[in-house]
Amino acid sequence: MSLSQITQLFSRFSFDSAKFQKLSLDYHPLLAQELFSKVHHKPWSMLLSSAGAVHPDSRYDIVVFDPIASVSSQGTVNVIGSSDSSITIKAAPFKVLREIERCLPNWAELEPSLPFCGGILGLWGYELGKTIEHVAVSTINDISVPDMAVGVFTWAIVIDHKTKTASAVGLDAKARYAQLKASTQPDPTPFSLVSSWQSNMDKTSYIERFNKVKQYIYAGDCYQINLAQRFQATYQGCEWRAFQKLEDSNKGPFSAFLRLEDSAVISVSPERFIRLDGDDMQTKPIKGTRPRGDTPTQDKNNAVALANAEKDQAENLMIVDLLRNDFGRVATPGSVHVPILFDVESFPAVHHLVSTVEAKLAPNKSASELLEACFPGGSITGAPKVRAMQIIEELEPHTRNAYCGSIGYISNNNKMDTNIAIRTLVAQNQTLYAWAGGGLVVDSQADAEYQETLDKLAKILPTLD
């Protein structure tokens, strides 16, 4: 089927602005979790959460369920389903996304302030990048989560922790909120692991791959490679309970729980990928990590050491330059700039070195085109991006799947916000998968880089144990 079938499918739906509503709700900090607990078991129920209220980027929770359509993409095969039909289209997933984006209404005048009032929300997995950049796949793919798994929603619950307000917004929002409130679900079963965590590479294997990266760097193939290892364990109980445990301990400003058809994606990410507000573009790459200290003095010393580390600054700057180039593909000429370079942001498990790149989106470009131009994020590939992705494909045993992709939304009011899906787990067939990686450069040390991957999971693996 051709892309024109998408227009035909979405022409069946009514986007009557006369039915657009905004209902004020009673705010409390755990409202999103309370409401989502009623629908966490339903496929295509999704929660975006900003648990860490002290972080400058922690502000909104968004709850959605029961989309009018869903999109599941594997390679170039895209299945678009609605309540009574589905179509299969062979095309690049981002072309499908752009076509859907064109079919949706613009509600910017109806709701200019909230981050999301209906639109596209879900997962863009790392594997999509291989389609964009034509990277040959050689890794083992033993997880069947779609490369792109997004729902199209006409309403949402939005909680604003800064203004301490909450809203149901979108088409027939009052009735849909009543439906949500009336939903009942038995208490989710307790979550527990039933095996120990196993990595797909031991330290010796990691160092062998580390040395191979160094050879590529010395040969001039690349400047930086993000090398990751994958852990897995079997579990029993409810994945939603696992997310609640992780969110309580990690406080990630870009957290998410996505319930898909036969799997769940759990993210407690600290990293923003792309934010778009009107034509204002922003990305905040993380590159550089130190563990939190056991005492206030040690903790401060670790943060200061990170702020002054020339290696980490060089690593960060490589990715800033890469993202400046990615932004330049869709930005108004001359608008790309870097207002913040090498800022230290602190999280429960680690300190991170974070920079900020901003620009203006060109008038003829869309949110999905911006996302595609930057995908996957350079902070989790390395530089130059395409060669880095090829080396990752050679050296990592398994596909990354959701890990190092992006979770977020494209809203019908000219806004978009997405994370880099690090600190992200996939649950499928009673097996839980978790990844951790780090950027390797010319002066990286194997022992330190291996330890960094463990530091990044210090508030994840033990929490679930």
Secondary structure, 3 states (H helix, E strand, C coil): CCCHHHHHHHCCCCCCHHHEEEEEECCCCCHHHHHHCCCCCCCCCEEEECCCCCCCCCCEEEEECCCCEEEEEECCEEEEECCCCEEEEECCHHHHHHHHHHHCCCCCCCCCCCCCCCEEEEEECCCHHHHHHCCCCCCECCCCCCCEEEEEECEEEEEECCCCEEEEEEECHHHHHHHHHHCCCCCCCCCEECCCCEECCCHHHHHHHHHHHHHHHHCCCCCEEEEEEEEEEEEECCHHHHHHHHHHHHCCCEEEEEECCCCEEEEEECCEEEEEECCEEEECCEEEEEECCCCHHHHHHHHHHHHCCHHHHHHHHHHHHHHHHHHHCCECCCCCEEEEEEEEEECCCEEEEEEEEEEEECCCCCHHHHHHHHCCCHHHCEECHHHHHHHHHHHCCECCCCCCCEEEEEECCCEEEEECCCCEEEEECCEEEEEEEEEECCCCCHHHHHHHHHHHCCCCHHHHC
